Amino acid sequence: MKEVLKAHLREYGKKPDVLVSAPGRFHLIGEHSWFCKDKTLSMAVNFPIYVAISVRDDVTVRFNFVQMDERKRCNLTNLKYRKEDRWANGIKAMIYGFTSGGFPVTGMNITIWSEILPSAGFGITTAIKVGTAFGINSLLTSQCSEVQLLQAIERGNKLFLGTGNYIADIFAAIYAQPGSCILTDHATNSFDILPFDFEDISILLTDAQVPRVSVWNEASLMEPENVLLLGELKERKNYVYGGWQYEDSTTEINEVLSVVDEDMGRRLKCIMLEHKYVLSAVDALKKRDLALFCTTVSRSQDIMRDLYLISCPEIDWLVKRVQNFDMTTVRNPNGCSRITGKGFGRCTYTILQKNYVELYKKKLVEYERIFGFHPSCYDVEPAGGVHLCDF
């Protein structure tokens, strides 16, 4: 934290008025079905970003991302999206979220500090936006309520950036608690906190450094007619967590999905199975059943590879190495691994018994030799959400 303060002072000649910390995050399961009002299980992690803000006496906003050695600027009277501004557009979006809601914002000097860059896909972009929003709010003469703050973030995402407002990302950055996962219910815009309570377990995030590619147009899955088809296959069941599950009759599923082509049908079936696996993972967390949890994650990875088609040989190789660590039986796995992130994520998370961690890291050396990409691996722990820092 001291390095952030020094960087801000060095860049702008004064200390920040406010310093905010927001966590990175990854999605364990369910990140591809938000548009069907399903559920997403996520974890905030102890790789925070810091946003330092000092107030200016004009309408200029200056940005400095320390690790990227990049500086941007804009004017509050002419706030525009510019493709070349990349990460700074997210900050401008949050400013727009406040000003478009009638909240006056003054000029600012802003410093961003993050050991993990946004390209890694571990929720850094969302953390920057949420951290910025919290920092701006703390400087307002009349601060927003919690609801108004969420609305400001939504306006920035939808109206300024023209993107979706992914509440699983936002909830993880704001509401996560240490030692826990967060389950977002997209149907009710609500969340639950579930303890991640497994002993002698390490959590590793691996950036495989595979170039991002567009494997297929995921937006095509989100067409209203596809959402309606899946809606026909939902069943209300009181004994199921959340009150419903998808139809499990193969005959019924095939009949309903017969109106779409084979590729679309396969991906819609993947969405249905993923919802089942989310519920299974929640059940495992509640029971503290590591074997069930790992088996569920492994099955989710299988359908990401075989039905959703977002994996690649490099990711498959990393996942297989973890599966090969299991020297006992499927009933007692030593760990699990899965691709994570919306679209083609290029990253995996691995949950592994601690005595296998060094063996896994040795496999990353072999990975680099085989594929030519230099992976990054981070040991993480479940962390809490965004907060103001004392300094």
KEMARZA-851831 format. One record per residue (C-alpha): x, y, z; residue in three letters; residue number from 1. Coordinates in pm, whole numbers, plus 50000, padded with zeros to 5 digits. Layout:
% residues N
+-------+-------+-------+------+-----+
!    xx !    yy !    zz ! rest !  nr !
+-------+-------+-------+------+-----+
!     X !     Y !     Z !  ala ! NUM !
...
+-------+-------+-------+------+-----+
***
This chain:
% residues 391
+-------+-------+-------+------+-----+
!    xx !    yy !    zz ! rest !  nr !
+-------+-------+-------+------+-----+
! 50000 ! 50000 ! 50000 !  met !   1 !
! 50289 ! 50236 ! 50072 !  lys !   2 !
! 50410 ! 50192 ! 49714 !  glu !   3 !
! 50074 ! 50311 ! 49583 !  val !   4 !
! 50091 ! 50625 ! 49795 !  leu !   5 !
! 50447 ! 50693 ! 49680 !  lys !   6 !
! 50350 ! 50646 ! 49315 !  ala !   7 !
! 50057 ! 50887 ! 49348 !  his !   8 !
! 50271 ! 51148 ! 49522 !  leu !   9 !
! 50545 ! 51110 ! 49262 !  arg !  10 !
! 50302 ! 51146 ! 48971 !  glu !  11 !
! 50081 ! 51428 ! 49096 !  tyr !  12 !
! 50282 ! 51602 ! 49367 !  gly !  13 !
! 50029 ! 51541 ! 49644 !  lys !  14 !
! 49897 ! 51255 ! 49853 !  lys !  15 !
! 49564 ! 51096 ! 49761 !  pro !  16 !
! 49247 ! 51201 ! 49939 !  asp !  17 !
! 49117 ! 50846 ! 49930 !  val !  18 !
! 49264 ! 50499 ! 49875 !  leu !  19 !
! 49047 ! 50201 ! 49786 !  val !  20 !
! 49129 ! 49830 ! 49765 !  ser !  21 !
! 48918 ! 49591 ! 49554 !  ala !  22 !
! 48983 ! 49218 ! 49503 !  pro !  23 !
! 49047 ! 49020 ! 49190 !  gly !  24 !
! 48818 ! 48722 ! 49139 !  arg !  25 !
! 48756 ! 48411 ! 48936 !  phe !  26 !
! 48441 ! 48216 ! 48857 !  his !  27 !
! 48441 ! 47856 ! 48970 !  leu !  28 !
! 48135 ! 47749 ! 48775 !  ile !  29 !
! 47829 ! 47893 ! 48600 !  gly !  30 !
! 47978 ! 48206 ! 48438 !  glu !  31 !
! 47835 ! 48125 ! 48093 !  his !  32 !
! 47464 ! 48109 ! 48181 !  ser !  33 !
! 47386 ! 48447 ! 48338 !  trp !  34 !
! 47161 ! 48543 ! 48044 !  phe !  35 !
! 46931 ! 48250 ! 48130 !  cys !  36 !
! 46892 ! 48384 ! 48484 !  lys !  37 !
! 47090 ! 48092 ! 48623 !  asp !  38 !
! 47352 ! 48104 ! 48899 !  lys !  39 !
! 47727 ! 48170 ! 48914 !  thr !  40 !
! 47967 ! 48055 ! 49186 !  leu !  41 !
! 48266 ! 48289 ! 49227 !  ser !  42 !
! 48554 ! 48363 ! 49461 !  met !  43 !
! 48723 ! 48695 ! 49534 !  ala !  44 !
! 49097 ! 48650 ! 49591 !  val !  45 !
! 49376 ! 48826 ! 49776 !  asn !  46 !
! 49528 ! 48991 ! 49472 !  phe !  47 !
! 49387 ! 49339 ! 49524 !  pro !  48 !
! 49399 ! 49639 ! 49299 !  ile !  49 !
! 49437 ! 49984 ! 49455 !  tyr !  50 !
! 49275 ! 50303 ! 49335 !  val !  51 !
! 49418 ! 50626 ! 49476 !  ala !  52 !
! 49228 ! 50949 ! 49407 !  ile !  53 !
! 49305 ! 51313 ! 49483 !  ser !  54 !
! 49071 ! 51599 ! 49403 !  val !  55 !
! 49162 ! 51870 ! 49149 !  arg !  56 !
! 49025 ! 52225 ! 49129 !  asp !  57 !
! 48937 ! 52199 ! 48759 !  asp !  58 !
! 48744 ! 51959 ! 48531 !  val !  59 !
! 49043 ! 51753 ! 48417 !  thr !  60 !
! 49080 ! 51384 ! 48507 !  val !  61 !
! 49428 ! 51230 ! 48485 !  arg !  62 !
! 49492 ! 50855 ! 48506 !  phe !  63 !
! 49812 ! 50663 ! 48576 !  asn !  64 !
! 49833 ! 50281 ! 48567 !  phe !  65 !
! 50166 ! 50222 ! 48739 !  val !  66 !
! 50245 ! 49865 ! 48629 !  gln !  67 !
! 50152 ! 49940 ! 48268 !  met !  68 !
! 50343 ! 50269 ! 48273 !  asp !  69 !
! 50051 ! 50431 ! 48092 !  glu !  70 !
! 49896 ! 50773 ! 48145 !  arg !  71 !
! 49565 ! 50902 ! 48012 !  lys !  72 !
! 49357 ! 51214 ! 48060 !  arg !  73 !
! 49008 ! 51340 ! 47984 !  cys !  74 !
! 48778 ! 51633 ! 48051 !  asn !  75 !
! 48454 ! 51606 ! 48252 !  leu !  76 !
! 48278 ! 51837 ! 48006 !  thr !  77 !
! 48361 ! 51608 ! 47713 !  asn !  78 !
! 48364 ! 51255 ! 47854 !  leu !  79 !
! 48394 ! 51010 ! 47564 !  lys !  80 !
! 48476 ! 50646 ! 47505 !  tyr !  81 !
! 48801 ! 50612 ! 47312 !  arg !  82 !
! 48921 ! 50270 ! 47203 !  lys !  83 !
! 49284 ! 50365 ! 47252 !  glu !  84 !
! 49218 ! 50448 ! 47618 !  asp !  85 !
! 49153 ! 50079 ! 47695 !  arg !  86 !
! 49160 ! 50035 ! 48077 !  trp !  87 !
! 49090 ! 50405 ! 48135 !  ala !  88 !
! 48751 ! 50369 ! 47965 !  asn !  89 !
! 48631 ! 50167 ! 48265 !  gly !  90 !
! 48722 ! 50454 ! 48497 !  ile !  91 !
! 48552 ! 50705 ! 48270 !  lys !  92 !
! 48245 ! 50479 ! 48268 !  ala !  93 !
! 48222 ! 50500 ! 48646 !  met !  94 !
! 48252 ! 50879 ! 48634 !  ile !  95 !
! 47972 ! 50881 ! 48377 !  tyr !  96 !
! 47766 ! 50656 ! 48603 !  gly !  97 !
! 47767 ! 50925 ! 48870 !  phe !  98 !
! 47728 ! 51233 ! 48651 !  thr !  99 !
! 47444 ! 51077 ! 48450 !  ser ! 100 !
! 47263 ! 51013 ! 48778 !  gly ! 101 !
! 47289 ! 51376 ! 48883 !  gly ! 102 !
! 47582 ! 51338 ! 49123 !  phe ! 103 !
! 47840 ! 51618 ! 49077 !  pro ! 104 !
! 48197 ! 51498 ! 49019 !  val ! 105 !
! 48504 ! 51722 ! 49027 !  thr ! 106 !
! 48834 ! 51684 ! 48845 !  gly ! 107 !
! 49058 ! 51408 ! 48981 !  met ! 108 !
! 49403 ! 51256 ! 48973 !  asn ! 109 !
! 49376 ! 50878 ! 48975 !  ile ! 110 !
! 49644 ! 50612 ! 49028 !  thr ! 111 !
! 49582 ! 50244 ! 48953 !  ile ! 112 !
! 49807 ! 49981 ! 49110 !  trp ! 113 !
! 49768 ! 49611 ! 49027 !  ser ! 114 !
! 50027 ! 49333 ! 49028 !  glu ! 115 !
! 49807 ! 49138 ! 48785 !  ile ! 116 !
! 49719 ! 49309 ! 48458 !  leu ! 117 !
! 49364 ! 49319 ! 48316 !  pro ! 118 !
! 49458 ! 49087 ! 48028 !  ser ! 119 !
! 49494 ! 48793 ! 48268 !  ala ! 120 !
! 49117 ! 48773 ! 48310 !  gly ! 121 !
! 49100 ! 48748 ! 48689 !  phe ! 122 !
! 48844 ! 49022 ! 48737 !  gly ! 123 !
! 49097 ! 49306 ! 48741 !  ile ! 124 !
! 48892 ! 49530 ! 48509 !  thr ! 125 !
! 48586 ! 49494 ! 48733 !  thr ! 126 !
! 48798 ! 49556 ! 49042 !  ala ! 127 !
! 48928 ! 49880 ! 48890 !  ile ! 128 !
! 48574 ! 49995 ! 48811 !  lys ! 129 !
! 48432 ! 49902 ! 49151 !  val ! 130 !
! 48731 ! 50054 ! 49332 !  gly ! 131 !
! 48691 ! 50374 ! 49132 !  thr ! 132 !
! 48317 ! 50390 ! 49204 !  ala ! 133 !
! 48373 ! 50346 ! 49576 !  phe ! 134 !
! 48647 ! 50607 ! 49575 !  gly ! 135 !
! 48437 ! 50864 ! 49391 !  ile ! 136 !
! 48140 ! 50797 ! 49617 !  asn ! 137 !
! 48349 ! 50856 ! 49928 !  ser ! 138 !
! 48445 ! 51200 ! 49794 !  leu ! 139 !
! 48090 ! 51314 ! 49717 !  leu ! 140 !
! 47938 ! 51575 ! 49947 !  thr ! 141 !
! 47617 ! 51374 ! 49950 !  ser ! 142 !
! 47712 ! 51009 ! 49912 !  gln ! 143 !
! 47509 ! 50751 ! 49718 !  cys ! 144 !
! 47314 ! 50481 ! 49892 !  ser ! 145 !
! 47411 ! 50121 ! 49821 !  glu ! 146 !
! 47134 ! 50093 ! 49561 !  val ! 147 !
! 47234 ! 50420 ! 49395 !  gln ! 148 !
! 47596 ! 50307 ! 49381 !  leu ! 149 !
! 47499 ! 49982 ! 49206 !  leu ! 150 !
! 47286 ! 50184 ! 48965 !  gln ! 151 !
! 47579 ! 50415 ! 48888 !  ala ! 152 !
! 47799 ! 50115 ! 48807 !  ile ! 153 !
! 47524 ! 49973 ! 48586 !  glu ! 154 !
! 47480 ! 50299 ! 48396 !  arg ! 155 !
! 47852 ! 50317 ! 48335 !  gly ! 156 !
! 47866 ! 49963 ! 48201 !  asn ! 157 !
! 47554 ! 49973 ! 47987 !  lys ! 158 !
! 47532 ! 50333 ! 47868 !  leu ! 159 !
! 47897 ! 50439 ! 47846 !  phe ! 160 !
! 48077 ! 50113 ! 47764 !  leu ! 161 !
! 47783 ! 49947 ! 47588 !  gly ! 162 !
! 47849 ! 49617 ! 47767 !  thr ! 163 !
! 47648 ! 49390 ! 47991 !  gly ! 164 !
! 47631 ! 49463 ! 48363 !  asn ! 165 !
! 47764 ! 49130 ! 48491 !  tyr ! 166 !
! 47640 ! 49122 ! 48847 !  ile ! 167 !
! 47839 ! 48809 ! 48939 !  ala ! 168 !
! 48156 ! 49011 ! 48872 !  asp ! 169 !
! 48027 ! 49313 ! 49063 !  ile ! 170 !
! 47889 ! 49121 ! 49360 !  phe ! 171 !
! 48217 ! 48931 ! 49398 !  ala ! 172 !
! 48413 ! 49257 ! 49402 !  ala ! 173 !
! 48179 ! 49423 ! 49654 !  ile ! 174 !
! 48026 ! 49162 ! 49882 !  tyr ! 175 !
! 48275 ! 48874 ! 49901 !  ala ! 176 !
! 48395 ! 48762 ! 50243 !  gln ! 177 !
! 48726 ! 48603 ! 50348 !  pro ! 178 !
! 48732 ! 48223 ! 50342 !  gly ! 179 !
! 48416 ! 48203 ! 50131 !  ser ! 180 !
! 48264 ! 48176 ! 49786 !  cys ! 181 !
! 47982 ! 48396 ! 49663 !  ile ! 182 !
! 47682 ! 48254 ! 49475 !  leu ! 183 !
! 47505 ! 48503 ! 49248 !  thr ! 184 !
! 47142 ! 48438 ! 49153 !  asp ! 185 !
! 47080 ! 48621 ! 48825 !  his ! 186 !
! 46704 ! 48563 ! 48846 !  ala ! 187 !
! 46667 ! 48760 ! 49171 !  thr ! 188 !
! 46975 ! 48989 ! 49157 !  asn ! 189 !
! 47079 ! 48848 ! 49492 !  ser ! 190 !
! 47371 ! 48656 ! 49640 !  phe ! 191 !
! 47462 ! 48408 ! 49913 !  asp ! 192 !
! 47791 ! 48361 ! 50094 !  ile ! 193 !
! 47910 ! 48000 ! 50119 !  leu ! 194 !
! 48214 ! 47905 ! 50332 !  pro ! 195 !
! 48500 ! 47745 ! 50140 !  phe ! 196 !
! 48601 ! 47524 ! 50430 !  asp ! 197 !
! 48844 ! 47255 ! 50313 !  phe ! 198 !
! 49160 ! 47172 ! 50508 !  glu ! 199 !
! 49510 ! 47139 ! 50361 !  asp ! 200 !
! 49396 ! 47276 ! 50025 !  ile ! 201 !
! 49571 ! 47528 ! 49801 !  ser ! 202 !
! 49405 ! 47741 ! 49533 !  ile ! 203 !
! 49613 ! 47821 ! 49229 !  leu ! 204 !
! 49529 ! 48052 ! 48939 !  leu ! 205 !
! 49722 ! 47981 ! 48621 !  thr ! 206 !
! 49741 ! 48217 ! 48326 !  asp ! 207 !
! 49833 ! 47984 ! 48039 !  ala ! 208 !
! 49931 ! 48289 ! 47828 !  gln ! 209 !
! 49757 ! 48140 ! 47524 !  val ! 210 !
! 49658 ! 48422 ! 47284 !  pro ! 211 !
! 49290 ! 48502 ! 47314 !  arg ! 212 !
! 49087 ! 48387 ! 47015 !  val ! 213 !
! 48722 ! 48404 ! 46917 !  ser ! 214 !
! 48629 ! 48037 ! 46904 !  val ! 215 !
! 48262 ! 48105 ! 46823 !  trp ! 216 !
! 48011 ! 48383 ! 46868 !  asn ! 217 !
! 47883 ! 48335 ! 47222 !  glu ! 218 !
! 47630 ! 48614 ! 47172 !  ala ! 219 !
! 47442 ! 48386 ! 46930 !  ser ! 220 !
! 47349 ! 48167 ! 47226 !  leu ! 221 !
! 47181 ! 48459 ! 47402 !  met ! 222 !
! 46908 ! 48513 ! 47145 !  glu ! 223 !
! 46560 ! 48542 ! 47305 !  pro ! 224 !
! 46433 ! 48228 ! 47132 !  glu ! 225 !
! 46709 ! 48020 ! 47291 !  asn ! 226 !
! 46636 ! 48162 ! 47635 !  val ! 227 !
! 46268 ! 48075 ! 47585 !  leu ! 228 !
! 46357 ! 47718 ! 47489 !  leu ! 229 !
! 46556 ! 47673 ! 47808 !  leu ! 230 !
! 46270 ! 47831 ! 48001 !  gly ! 231 !
! 46042 ! 47551 ! 47876 !  glu ! 232 !
! 46281 ! 47298 ! 48028 !  leu ! 233 !
! 46289 ! 47451 ! 48377 !  lys ! 234 !
! 46100 ! 47270 ! 48652 !  glu ! 235 !
! 45997 ! 47412 ! 48988 !  arg ! 236 !
! 46108 ! 47184 ! 49271 !  lys ! 237 !
! 46099 ! 47304 ! 49630 !  asn ! 238 !
! 46364 ! 47062 ! 49749 !  tyr ! 239 !
! 46620 ! 47198 ! 49503 !  val ! 240 !
! 46841 ! 47487 ! 49616 !  tyr ! 241 !
! 46697 ! 47793 ! 49446 !  gly ! 242 !
! 46361 ! 47632 ! 49375 !  gly ! 243 !
! 46410 ! 47489 ! 49026 !  trp ! 244 !
! 46618 ! 47267 ! 48803 !  gln ! 245 !
! 46622 ! 47171 ! 48438 !  tyr ! 246 !
! 46432 ! 46878 ! 48291 !  glu ! 247 !
! 46645 ! 46561 ! 48294 !  asp ! 248 !
! 46441 ! 46351 ! 48051 !  ser ! 249 !
! 46648 ! 46303 ! 47735 !  thr ! 250 !
! 46333 ! 46256 ! 47529 !  thr ! 251 !
! 46180 ! 46581 ! 47652 !  glu ! 252 !
! 46506 ! 46774 ! 47607 !  ile ! 253 !
! 46558 ! 46648 ! 47252 !  asn ! 254 !
! 46200 ! 46731 ! 47159 !  glu ! 255 !
! 46219 ! 47090 ! 47286 !  val ! 256 !
! 46562 ! 47151 ! 47131 !  leu ! 257 !
! 46477 ! 46989 ! 46799 !  ser ! 258 !
! 46404 ! 47334 ! 46650 !  val ! 259 !
! 46770 ! 47442 ! 46669 !  val ! 260 !
! 47072 ! 47307 ! 46484 !  asp ! 261 !
! 47309 ! 47052 ! 46632 !  glu ! 262 !
! 47572 ! 47303 ! 46744 !  asp ! 263 !
! 47321 ! 47526 ! 46919 !  met ! 264 !
! 47148 ! 47226 ! 47077 !  gly ! 265 !
! 47477 ! 47101 ! 47217 !  arg ! 266 !
! 47556 ! 47437 ! 47375 !  arg ! 267 !
! 47208 ! 47473 ! 47523 !  leu ! 268 !
! 47246 ! 47128 ! 47678 !  lys ! 269 !
! 47574 ! 47249 ! 47823 !  cys ! 270 !
! 47394 ! 47540 ! 47990 !  ile ! 271 !
! 47146 ! 47296 ! 48143 !  met ! 272 !
! 47418 ! 47067 ! 48274 !  leu ! 273 !
! 47615 ! 47362 ! 48409 !  glu ! 274 !
! 47318 ! 47467 ! 48623 !  his ! 275 !
! 47306 ! 47116 ! 48765 !  lys ! 276 !
! 47677 ! 47134 ! 48844 !  tyr ! 277 !
! 47638 ! 47471 ! 49016 !  val ! 278 !
! 47380 ! 47316 ! 49248 !  leu ! 279 !
! 47606 ! 47018 ! 49306 !  ser ! 280 !
! 47902 ! 47244 ! 49390 !  ala ! 281 !
! 47686 ! 47439 ! 49636 !  val ! 282 !
! 47579 ! 47113 ! 49797 !  asp ! 283 !
! 47943 ! 47006 ! 49826 !  ala ! 284 !
! 48043 ! 47333 ! 49991 !  leu ! 285 !
! 47762 ! 47303 ! 50243 !  lys ! 286 !
! 47859 ! 46945 ! 50325 !  lys ! 287 !
! 48234 ! 47024 ! 50318 !  arg ! 288 !
! 48261 ! 46734 ! 50072 !  asp ! 289 !
! 48583 ! 46789 ! 49876 !  leu ! 290 !
! 48539 ! 46473 ! 49669 !  ala ! 291 !
! 48197 ! 46584 ! 49546 !  leu ! 292 !
! 48321 ! 46936 ! 49481 !  phe ! 293 !
! 48621 ! 46820 ! 49276 !  cys ! 294 !
! 48415 ! 46566 ! 49082 !  thr ! 295 !
! 48162 ! 46838 ! 48998 !  thr ! 296 !
! 48431 ! 47083 ! 48882 !  val ! 297 !
! 48590 ! 46813 ! 48665 !  ser ! 298 !
! 48258 ! 46736 ! 48500 !  arg ! 299 !
! 48202 ! 47105 ! 48435 !  ser ! 300 !
! 48543 ! 47124 ! 48266 !  gln ! 301 !
! 48448 ! 46827 ! 48049 !  asp ! 302 !
! 48139 ! 47001 ! 47913 !  ile ! 303 !
! 48326 ! 47328 ! 47866 !  met ! 304 !
! 48562 ! 47129 ! 47641 !  arg ! 305 !
! 48322 ! 46891 ! 47468 !  asp ! 306 !
! 47989 ! 47080 ! 47449 !  leu ! 307 !
! 48065 ! 47450 ! 47488 !  tyr ! 308 !
! 48388 ! 47424 ! 47290 !  leu ! 309 !
! 48589 ! 47695 ! 47466 !  ile ! 310 !
! 48893 ! 47495 ! 47574 !  ser ! 311 !
! 49215 ! 47437 ! 47380 !  cys ! 312 !
! 49502 ! 47184 ! 47382 !  pro ! 313 !
! 49706 ! 47397 ! 47624 !  glu ! 314 !
! 49424 ! 47425 ! 47878 !  ile ! 315 !
! 49336 ! 47057 ! 47835 !  asp ! 316 !
! 49698 ! 46964 ! 47905 !  trp ! 317 !
! 49707 ! 47166 ! 48229 !  leu ! 318 !
! 49379 ! 47016 ! 48350 !  val ! 319 !
! 49490 ! 46663 ! 48266 !  lys ! 320 !
! 49806 ! 46703 ! 48475 !  arg ! 321 !
! 49594 ! 46772 ! 48783 !  val ! 322 !
! 49365 ! 46479 ! 48711 !  gln ! 323 !
! 49671 ! 46254 ! 48686 !  asn ! 324 !
! 49772 ! 46347 ! 49041 !  phe ! 325 !
! 49484 ! 46135 ! 49169 !  asp ! 326 !
! 49663 ! 45824 ! 49293 !  met ! 327 !
! 49362 ! 45688 ! 49479 !  thr ! 328 !
! 49009 ! 45675 ! 49337 !  thr ! 329 !
! 48750 ! 45909 ! 49191 !  val ! 330 !
! 48579 ! 45896 ! 49529 !  arg ! 331 !
! 48880 ! 46058 ! 49693 !  asn ! 332 !
! 49038 ! 46301 ! 49447 !  pro ! 333 !
! 49341 ! 46507 ! 49534 !  asn ! 334 !
! 49219 ! 46809 ! 49341 !  gly ! 335 !
! 49052 ! 46951 ! 49033 !  cys ! 336 !
! 49108 ! 47211 ! 48764 !  ser ! 337 !
! 48886 ! 47403 ! 48522 !  arg ! 338 !
! 48902 ! 47679 ! 48265 !  ile ! 339 !
! 48764 ! 48004 ! 48401 !  thr ! 340 !
! 48638 ! 48328 ! 48251 !  gly ! 341 !
! 48373 ! 48447 ! 48009 !  lys ! 342 !
! 48432 ! 48354 ! 47648 !  gly ! 343 !
! 48767 ! 48183 ! 47590 !  phe ! 344 !
! 48939 ! 48263 ! 47917 !  gly ! 345 !
! 49295 ! 48124 ! 47868 !  arg ! 346 !
! 49318 ! 48077 ! 48247 !  cys ! 347 !
! 49253 ! 47790 ! 48486 !  thr ! 348 !
! 49193 ! 47758 ! 48855 !  tyr ! 349 !
! 49324 ! 47455 ! 49041 !  thr ! 350 !
! 49217 ! 47330 ! 49382 !  ile ! 351 !
! 49480 ! 47091 ! 49506 !  leu ! 352 !
! 49599 ! 46920 ! 49818 !  gln ! 353 !
! 49899 ! 47114 ! 49941 !  lys ! 354 !
! 50143 ! 46824 ! 49905 !  asn ! 355 !
! 50083 ! 46828 ! 49527 !  tyr ! 356 !
! 50142 ! 47202 ! 49471 !  val ! 357 !
! 50515 ! 47182 ! 49397 !  glu ! 358 !
! 50456 ! 46891 ! 49160 !  leu ! 359 !
! 50199 ! 47102 ! 48974 !  tyr ! 360 !
! 50441 ! 47393 ! 48945 !  lys ! 361 !
! 50706 ! 47160 ! 48804 !  lys ! 362 !
! 50453 ! 47059 ! 48538 !  lys ! 363 !
! 50429 ! 47426 ! 48435 !  leu ! 364 !
! 50797 ! 47413 ! 48337 !  val ! 365 !
! 50715 ! 47114 ! 48117 !  glu ! 366 !
! 50414 ! 47305 ! 47977 !  tyr ! 367 !
! 50638 ! 47591 ! 47867 !  glu ! 368 !
! 50879 ! 47352 ! 47700 !  arg ! 369 !
! 50599 ! 47176 ! 47508 !  ile ! 370 !
! 50382 ! 47473 ! 47406 !  phe ! 371 !
! 50622 ! 47767 ! 47413 !  gly ! 372 !
! 50406 ! 47987 ! 47636 !  phe ! 373 !
! 50542 ! 48112 ! 47969 !  his ! 374 !
! 50258 ! 48061 ! 48221 !  pro ! 375 !
! 50199 ! 48266 ! 48534 !  ser ! 376 !
! 50084 ! 48088 ! 48849 !  cys ! 377 !
! 49941 ! 48257 ! 49158 !  tyr ! 378 !
! 49873 ! 48107 ! 49501 !  asp ! 379 !
! 49555 ! 48273 ! 49627 !  val ! 380 !
! 49310 ! 48269 ! 49915 !  glu ! 381 !
! 48943 ! 48370 ! 49935 !  pro ! 382 !
! 48930 ! 48740 ! 50017 !  ala ! 383 !
! 48682 ! 49006 ! 50121 !  gly ! 384 !
! 48529 ! 49273 ! 49904 !  gly ! 385 !
! 48606 ! 49636 ! 49826 !  val ! 386 !
! 48695 ! 49871 ! 50113 !  his ! 387 !
! 48849 ! 50207 ! 50193 !  leu ! 388 !
! 49206 ! 50189 ! 50324 !  cys ! 389 !
! 49345 ! 50379 ! 50620 !  asp ! 390 !
! 49672 ! 50556 ! 50544 !  phe ! 391 !
+-------+-------+-------+------+-----+
***
